[in-house]
Amino acid sequence: MAEQGTWLLPNLVVGPGDVSRLHRELEALDEYLRQASLRGGEDKADEVRLPKLSRSLDELAGLNKLDLLDEGQRDQAKQFLQALLKHAPVVHVSFAADPSSAFMDKIITWFRQNVHPRLLVRVGLQPTIAAGCVLRTPNHYYDFSLRQHFVHQKSLLLQKLESLENHVGQ
């Protein structure tokens, strides 16, 4: 099992909402196993099987070598998820349209390799940006949209239009 500071986060866990869902799923698993042990008694407690897990929880358990039947390890996983919600860096990325899961996987991989291994991303939609994205951190704003690119290149665009107009006018 992973040490407290070395927990790995699967790319399926993108934002704070995903972390909250994992935490709720672990709590539901606790309740399921508690009720199963009450129904089965002491002698059947070892025979309890896990219910179907979400892919995210399955990957979290696999990456961190968690035994989800072990209450102590489930508690440690819940503590990790709570700490993640409180302390993980979060960036907000807005796109013109919903990004594909393959694209988000690449973005998450890049952020976690180059910025922070447990960074969370909130994804938003902002159709006015046309293409590209807008990235916000708690204290910075970056506009990588096509619209912003045109604003920065306005003088070049006007110059080219004027030269084209002069060329056509002759």
Backbone as JSON, one array per atom type, in Angstrom:
{
  "sequence": "MAEQGTWLLPNLVVGPGDVSRLHRELEALDEYLRQASLRGGEDKADEVRLPKLSRSLDELAGLNKLDLLDEGQRDQAKQFLQALLKHAPVVHVSFAADPSSAFMDKIITWFRQNVHPRLLVRVGLQPTIAAGCVLRTPNHYYDFSLRQHFVHQKSLLLQKLESLENHVGQ",
  "N": [[0.84, -1.19, 0.0], [0.41, 2.29, -0.63], [2.47, 4.85, 0.76], [1.67, 7.65, 2.91], [2.51, 10.11, 1.67], [2.96, 9.34, -0.93], [0.85, 8.67, -2.58], [-0.81, 7.72, -5.54], [-2.64, 9.11, -8.22], [-5.21, 8.22, -10.33], [-5.68, 8.99, -13.86], [-8.33, 9.13, -14.49], [-9.51, 10.4, -12.43], [-10.28, 13.52, -12.37], [-11.23, 16.11, -11.45], [-12.31, 17.99, -8.47], [-14.94, 17.06, -8.06], [-14.85, 14.41, -8.9], [-13.15, 13.36, -6.97], [-14.72, 13.67, -4.69], [-16.81, 11.91, -5.37], [-15.43, 9.47, -5.32], [-14.8, 9.35, -2.6], [-17.39, 9.19, -1.48], [-18.11, 6.74, -2.59], [-16.32, 5.01, -1.31], [-17.27, 5.29, 1.32], [-19.82, 4.18, 0.99], [-19.06, 1.61, 0.37], [-17.88, 0.86, 2.79], [-20.21, 0.81, 4.39], [-21.68, -1.2, 3.07], [-20.01, -3.46, 3.48], [-20.04, -3.54, 6.27], [-22.75, -4.1, 6.79], [-22.93, -6.56, 5.49], [-21.25, -8.12, 7.07], [-22.7, -8.1, 9.42], [-25.03, -9.45, 8.66], [-23.98, -11.93, 7.93], [-22.57, -12.86, 10.12], [-19.78, -13.66, 12.34], [-18.31, -15.87, 11.35], [-18.73, -15.81, 8.59], [-17.66, -13.45, 7.73], [-15.15, -13.34, 6.51], [-15.68, -14.29, 4.0], [-16.93, -12.41, 2.5], [-17.61, -10.64, -0.45], [-16.49, -8.02, -2.61], [-18.67, -5.47, -3.85], [-19.53, -4.45, -7.24], [-17.15, -2.21, -8.38], [-16.51, 1.24, -9.19], [-14.76, 2.29, -12.13], [-12.85, 4.22, -11.58], [-12.38, 3.98, -8.78], [-11.45, 1.39, -8.75], [-9.08, 1.67, -10.25], [-7.7, 3.49, -8.58], [-7.34, 1.9, -6.31], [-5.78, -0.15, -7.44], [-3.46, 1.22, -8.39], [-2.39, 2.12, -5.98], [-2.06, -0.14, -4.53], [-4.1, -1.09, -2.79], [-5.99, -2.92, -0.44], [-9.2, -3.28, -0.53], [-10.91, -4.63, 1.12], [-9.87, -4.39, 3.59], [-10.45, -2.56, 6.38], [-8.87, -0.57, 7.6], [-7.18, 0.24, 5.51], [-9.06, 1.26, 3.74], [-9.95, 3.41, 5.29], [-7.59, 4.95, 5.34], [-7.44, 5.59, 2.64], [-9.74, 7.17, 2.39], [-8.99, 9.3, 4.06], [-6.84, 10.28, 2.59], [-8.21, 11.17, 0.29], [-9.84, 13.17, 1.41], [-7.87, 14.98, 2.28], [-6.81, 15.59, -0.17], [-8.93, 16.98, -1.38], [-8.89, 19.27, 0.22], [-6.28, 20.34, -0.03], [-5.08, 20.01, -2.56], [-3.71, 21.42, -5.55], [-5.72, 23.33, -7.75], [-6.8, 23.87, -11.02], [-8.69, 25.75, -13.37], [-10.06, 25.04, -16.42], [-11.38, 26.28, -19.33], [-13.21, 25.43, -22.2], [-14.35, 25.72, -25.63], [-16.08, 23.75, -26.4], [-17.18, 20.51, -25.18], [-14.39, 18.68, -24.14], [-12.82, 15.72, -25.46], [-12.5, 12.48, -23.88], [-10.01, 11.3, -24.33], [-8.44, 13.52, -24.99], [-8.6, 14.97, -22.59], [-7.3, 13.16, -20.93], [-4.68, 13.38, -21.88], [-4.15, 16.06, -21.2], [-4.42, 16.0, -18.38], [-2.37, 14.18, -17.77], [-0.12, 15.67, -18.64], [-0.26, 17.97, -16.93], [0.02, 16.71, -14.4], [2.54, 15.58, -14.61], [4.18, 17.77, -15.09], [3.46, 19.94, -13.46], [2.12, 19.38, -10.85], [1.85, 16.33, -9.04], [-0.66, 15.64, -8.01], [-2.55, 17.36, -8.99], [-5.71, 18.88, -9.6], [-8.29, 19.31, -12.01], [-10.72, 21.54, -13.0], [-13.22, 21.51, -15.34], [-14.68, 23.64, -17.7], [-17.21, 25.16, -19.79], [-17.12, 27.55, -22.33], [-18.42, 28.97, -24.76], [-17.85, 31.31, -26.19], [-15.15, 31.55, -26.69], [-14.42, 30.34, -29.02], [-12.13, 28.78, -30.19], [-9.4, 26.94, -28.77], [-8.39, 27.56, -25.37], [-9.15, 28.73, -22.03], [-7.37, 29.31, -19.15], [-7.44, 29.21, -15.66], [-5.96, 29.91, -12.57], [-5.75, 30.09, -8.96], [-4.51, 32.62, -8.74], [-3.82, 33.56, -11.28], [-4.52, 34.26, -14.75], [-4.92, 32.93, -17.89], [-5.26, 33.36, -21.29], [-5.71, 31.44, -23.93], [-7.12, 31.47, -26.26], [-8.47, 31.48, -29.62], [-9.7, 33.84, -30.29], [-8.4, 35.69, -28.58], [-5.86, 35.49, -29.63], [-6.26, 36.62, -32.17], [-6.85, 39.23, -31.36], [-4.36, 40.05, -30.36], [-2.92, 39.97, -32.7], [-4.02, 41.88, -34.29], [-3.04, 44.26, -35.55], [-1.26, 43.2, -37.46], [-3.05, 41.74, -39.01], [-4.7, 43.83, -40.01], [-2.76, 45.22, -41.49], [-2.11, 43.31, -43.47], [-4.61, 43.11, -44.72], [-4.84, 45.72, -45.74], [-2.67, 45.75, -47.55], [-3.53, 43.8, -49.31], [-5.84, 45.02, -50.26], [-4.73, 47.23, -51.57], [-3.3, 45.89, -53.53], [-5.34, 44.65, -55.0], [-6.71, 46.88, -55.86], [-5.13, 48.0, -57.84]],
  "CA": [[0.0, 0.0, 0.0], [1.16, 3.54, -0.77], [2.71, 5.68, 1.94], [0.81, 8.83, 2.92], [2.94, 11.13, 0.73], [3.24, 8.79, -2.26], [-0.37, 8.2, -3.23], [-0.93, 8.01, -6.96], [-4.0, 9.47, -8.6], [-5.45, 7.83, -11.73], [-6.11, 10.08, -14.73], [-9.79, 9.2, -14.51], [-9.89, 11.35, -11.38], [-9.9, 14.79, -12.99], [-11.49, 17.28, -10.63], [-12.82, 17.8, -7.11], [-16.17, 16.26, -8.09], [-14.44, 13.0, -8.99], [-12.6, 13.0, -5.66], [-15.88, 13.55, -3.8], [-17.51, 10.67, -5.72], [-14.63, 8.36, -4.8], [-14.97, 9.33, -1.15], [-18.73, 8.64, -1.21], [-18.11, 5.32, -2.95], [-15.64, 4.31, -0.21], [-18.19, 5.26, 2.45], [-20.86, 3.21, 0.66], [-18.41, 0.3, 0.48], [-17.81, 0.61, 4.24], [-21.55, 0.45, 4.85], [-22.0, -2.5, 2.47], [-19.24, -4.5, 4.17], [-20.54, -3.61, 7.65], [-24.02, -4.82, 6.77], [-22.67, -7.94, 5.09], [-20.7, -8.84, 8.22], [-23.8, -8.27, 10.38], [-25.92, -10.51, 8.15], [-23.31, -13.22, 7.85], [-21.96, -13.26, 11.38], [-18.32, -13.67, 12.4], [-17.71, -16.92, 10.52], [-18.9, -15.48, 7.17], [-17.07, -12.14, 7.45], [-14.01, -13.5, 5.61], [-16.15, -14.7, 2.68], [-17.62, -11.28, 1.88], [-17.02, -10.17, -1.7], [-16.73, -6.61, -2.92], [-19.62, -5.19, -4.93], [-18.9, -3.88, -8.43], [-16.55, -0.91, -8.11], [-16.34, 2.13, -10.35], [-13.43, 2.16, -12.75], [-11.95, 5.15, -10.88], [-11.97, 3.39, -7.51], [-10.66, 0.2, -9.07], [-7.74, 2.14, -10.62], [-7.07, 4.05, -7.38], [-6.91, 0.77, -5.48], [-4.7, -0.85, -8.13], [-2.24, 2.06, -8.41], [-1.85, 2.28, -4.63], [-2.0, -1.48, -3.92], [-5.03, -1.09, -1.66], [-6.92, -4.02, -0.22], [-10.42, -2.58, -0.12], [-11.59, -5.39, 2.17], [-9.24, -3.99, 4.85], [-11.06, -1.31, 6.85], [-7.82, 0.42, 7.84], [-6.72, 0.78, 4.24], [-10.15, 2.11, 3.24], [-9.9, 4.65, 6.07], [-6.46, 5.73, 4.86], [-7.81, 6.11, 1.33], [-10.68, 8.27, 2.62], [-8.21, 10.43, 4.59], [-6.09, 10.83, 1.45], [-9.15, 11.9, -0.57], [-10.23, 14.4, 2.12], [-6.71, 15.88, 2.22], [-6.71, 16.01, -1.56], [-9.94, 18.03, -1.59], [-8.52, 20.48, 0.95], [-4.95, 20.89, -0.28], [-4.56, 19.83, -3.92], [-3.84, 22.58, -6.43], [-6.83, 23.2, -8.7], [-6.86, 24.82, -12.12], [-9.95, 25.72, -14.1], [-9.82, 25.17, -17.86], [-12.62, 26.43, -20.1], [-13.12, 25.13, -23.62], [-15.53, 26.12, -26.4], [-16.96, 22.57, -26.44], [-16.71, 19.44, -24.29], [-13.21, 17.96, -24.65], [-12.94, 14.25, -25.44], [-11.81, 11.87, -22.74], [-8.61, 11.1, -24.71], [-7.79, 14.82, -24.88], [-8.47, 15.27, -21.16], [-6.26, 12.27, -20.4], [-3.38, 14.0, -22.22], [-3.99, 17.29, -20.4], [-4.18, 15.59, -16.99], [-1.02, 13.6, -17.71], [0.86, 16.75, -18.73], [-0.29, 18.75, -15.69], [0.54, 15.95, -13.26], [3.97, 15.36, -14.78], [4.94, 19.02, -15.16], [3.07, 20.94, -12.47], [1.98, 18.74, -9.53], [1.33, 14.97, -9.26], [-2.04, 15.46, -7.56], [-3.31, 18.51, -9.43], [-7.07, 18.63, -10.03], [-8.71, 20.23, -13.07], [-12.15, 21.79, -13.2], [-13.44, 21.79, -16.76], [-15.85, 24.45, -17.95], [-17.52, 25.49, -21.18], [-17.23, 28.98, -22.62], [-18.52, 28.96, -26.22], [-17.38, 32.56, -26.81], [-13.72, 31.54, -27.01], [-14.33, 29.8, -30.39], [-11.17, 27.67, -30.23], [-8.38, 27.1, -27.74], [-8.9, 27.43, -24.01], [-8.83, 29.75, -21.03], [-6.9, 28.63, -17.96], [-7.41, 30.06, -14.47], [-5.47, 29.39, -11.3], [-6.24, 31.04, -7.96], [-3.98, 33.98, -8.86], [-3.41, 33.89, -12.65], [-5.5, 34.04, -15.81], [-4.24, 32.78, -19.17], [-6.23, 33.23, -22.38], [-5.1, 30.81, -25.09], [-8.2, 31.32, -27.23], [-8.25, 32.02, -30.96], [-10.14, 35.24, -30.23], [-7.32, 36.48, -27.97], [-4.76, 35.49, -30.59], [-6.61, 37.63, -33.17], [-6.72, 40.56, -30.73], [-2.93, 40.37, -30.3], [-2.4, 40.07, -34.07], [-4.91, 42.78, -35.03], [-2.28, 45.17, -36.43], [-0.76, 42.4, -38.58], [-4.22, 41.44, -39.84], [-5.05, 45.07, -40.72], [-1.69, 45.48, -42.45], [-2.29, 42.37, -44.58], [-5.82, 43.5, -45.43], [-4.52, 46.92, -46.5], [-1.81, 45.4, -48.68], [-4.39, 43.07, -50.24], [-6.71, 46.03, -50.86], [-3.88, 48.0, -52.5], [-2.95, 45.0, -54.63], [-6.55, 44.45, -55.79], [-7.09, 48.19, -56.41], [-4.24, 48.39, -58.96]],
  "C": [[0.88, 1.24, 0.0], [1.32, 4.23, 0.59], [1.87, 6.94, 1.81], [1.22, 9.87, 1.86], [3.13, 10.64, -0.68], [2.01, 8.26, -2.97], [-0.38, 8.62, -4.69], [-2.4, 8.22, -7.3], [-4.22, 9.05, -10.06], [-5.95, 9.01, -12.55], [-7.61, 10.18, -14.86], [-10.32, 10.17, -13.45], [-9.37, 12.72, -11.83], [-10.04, 15.95, -12.02], [-12.01, 16.96, -9.25], [-14.1, 16.97, -7.05], [-15.86, 14.77, -8.14], [-13.9, 12.5, -7.65], [-13.74, 12.79, -4.66], [-16.65, 12.26, -4.08], [-16.76, 9.45, -5.21], [-14.8, 8.22, -3.29], [-16.33, 8.74, -0.78], [-18.79, 7.15, -1.53], [-17.41, 4.49, -1.87], [-16.54, 4.23, 1.02], [-19.32, 4.25, 2.21], [-20.31, 1.79, 0.76], [-18.26, -0.09, 1.95], [-19.16, 0.11, 4.76], [-21.97, -0.93, 4.32], [-21.3, -3.63, 3.23], [-19.68, -4.65, 5.62], [-21.84, -4.39, 7.7], [-23.83, -6.29, 6.4], [-22.12, -8.75, 6.26], [-21.77, -9.05, 9.28], [-24.74, -9.39, 9.94], [-25.27, -11.88, 8.22], [-22.74, -13.71, 9.16], [-20.44, -13.29, 11.26], [-17.71, -14.68, 11.44], [-17.81, -16.62, 9.03], [-18.2, -14.18, 6.78], [-15.9, -12.25, 6.47], [-14.44, -13.83, 4.18], [-16.83, -13.56, 1.92], [-16.86, -10.85, 0.63], [-17.38, -8.7, -1.91], [-17.83, -6.48, -3.97], [-18.86, -4.64, -6.14], [-18.43, -2.46, -8.12], [-16.53, -0.06, -9.37], [-14.93, 1.94, -10.88], [-12.41, 3.05, -12.02], [-11.46, 4.56, -9.57], [-11.12, 2.16, -7.74], [-9.23, 0.61, -9.44], [-7.0, 2.74, -9.43], [-6.52, 2.93, -6.5], [-5.73, 0.04, -6.13], [-3.39, -0.07, -8.1], [-1.56, 2.12, -7.04], [-1.8, 0.98, -3.84], [-2.86, -1.56, -2.66], [-5.81, -2.39, -1.62], [-8.2, -3.39, 0.32], [-11.25, -3.37, 0.88], [-11.04, -5.02, 3.55], [-9.77, -2.61, 5.26], [-10.03, -0.22, 7.07], [-7.33, 1.05, 6.55], [-7.8, 1.65, 3.59], [-10.16, 3.45, 3.97], [-8.75, 5.55, 5.61], [-6.76, 6.35, 3.49], [-8.79, 7.28, 1.48], [-9.95, 9.49, 3.17], [-7.42, 11.1, 3.47], [-7.01, 11.68, 0.58], [-9.61, 13.19, 0.09], [-9.1, 15.42, 2.06], [-6.54, 16.42, 0.8], [-7.7, 17.13, -1.86], [-9.53, 19.34, -0.93], [-7.27, 21.15, 0.41], [-4.44, 20.79, -1.71], [-4.7, 21.12, -4.72], [-4.94, 22.31, -7.46], [-6.7, 24.28, -9.76], [-8.2, 24.66, -12.81], [-9.63, 25.97, -15.57], [-11.17, 25.23, -18.56], [-12.34, 26.2, -21.57], [-14.39, 25.63, -24.3], [-16.55, 24.98, -26.45], [-16.38, 21.52, -25.5], [-15.49, 18.75, -24.88], [-13.45, 16.46, -24.57], [-12.17, 13.7, -24.25], [-10.33, 11.62, -23.06], [-7.82, 12.4, -24.58], [-7.58, 15.19, -23.42], [-7.4, 14.41, -20.51], [-4.88, 12.86, -20.67], [-3.12, 15.25, -21.38], [-3.67, 16.94, -18.95], [-2.78, 15.03, -16.83], [0.03, 14.7, -17.73], [0.91, 17.56, -17.43], [0.34, 17.99, -14.54], [2.02, 15.63, -13.4], [4.77, 16.65, -14.66], [4.61, 20.05, -14.09], [3.02, 20.34, -11.08], [1.33, 17.37, -9.72], [-0.12, 14.75, -8.83], [-2.92, 16.67, -7.91], [-4.7, 18.07, -9.91], [-7.48, 19.69, -11.04], [-10.23, 20.32, -13.08], [-12.32, 22.19, -14.66], [-14.74, 22.57, -16.91], [-16.05, 24.67, -19.43], [-17.71, 26.99, -21.31], [-17.25, 29.12, -24.15], [-17.96, 30.21, -26.9], [-15.9, 32.53, -27.17], [-13.44, 30.96, -28.39], [-13.39, 28.6, -30.48], [-10.09, 27.96, -29.19], [-8.98, 26.9, -26.37], [-8.51, 28.65, -23.17], [-8.5, 29.0, -19.75], [-6.85, 29.61, -16.8], [-6.84, 29.26, -13.3], [-5.97, 30.36, -10.24], [-5.7, 32.47, -8.13], [-3.48, 34.35, -10.26], [-4.55, 33.56, -13.62], [-4.74, 34.01, -17.14], [-5.3, 32.54, -20.24], [-5.5, 32.71, -23.61], [-6.14, 30.6, -26.19], [-7.79, 31.93, -28.57], [-8.64, 33.49, -30.99], [-9.03, 36.13, -29.67], [-6.12, 36.57, -28.91], [-5.02, 36.55, -31.68], [-6.49, 39.03, -32.6], [-5.25, 40.98, -30.71], [-2.34, 40.58, -31.7], [-3.22, 41.03, -34.93], [-4.15, 43.68, -35.99], [-1.74, 44.42, -37.64], [-1.9, 42.08, -39.55], [-4.63, 42.67, -40.65], [-4.02, 45.4, -41.8], [-1.84, 44.57, -43.67], [-3.52, 42.71, -45.39], [-5.59, 44.74, -46.29], [-3.67, 46.61, -47.72], [-2.6, 44.62, -49.73], [-5.31, 44.05, -50.98], [-5.94, 46.86, -51.9], [-3.55, 47.17, -53.74], [-4.15, 44.8, -55.56], [-6.94, 45.74, -56.48], [-6.26, 48.58, -57.63], [-4.59, 47.72, -60.24]]
}
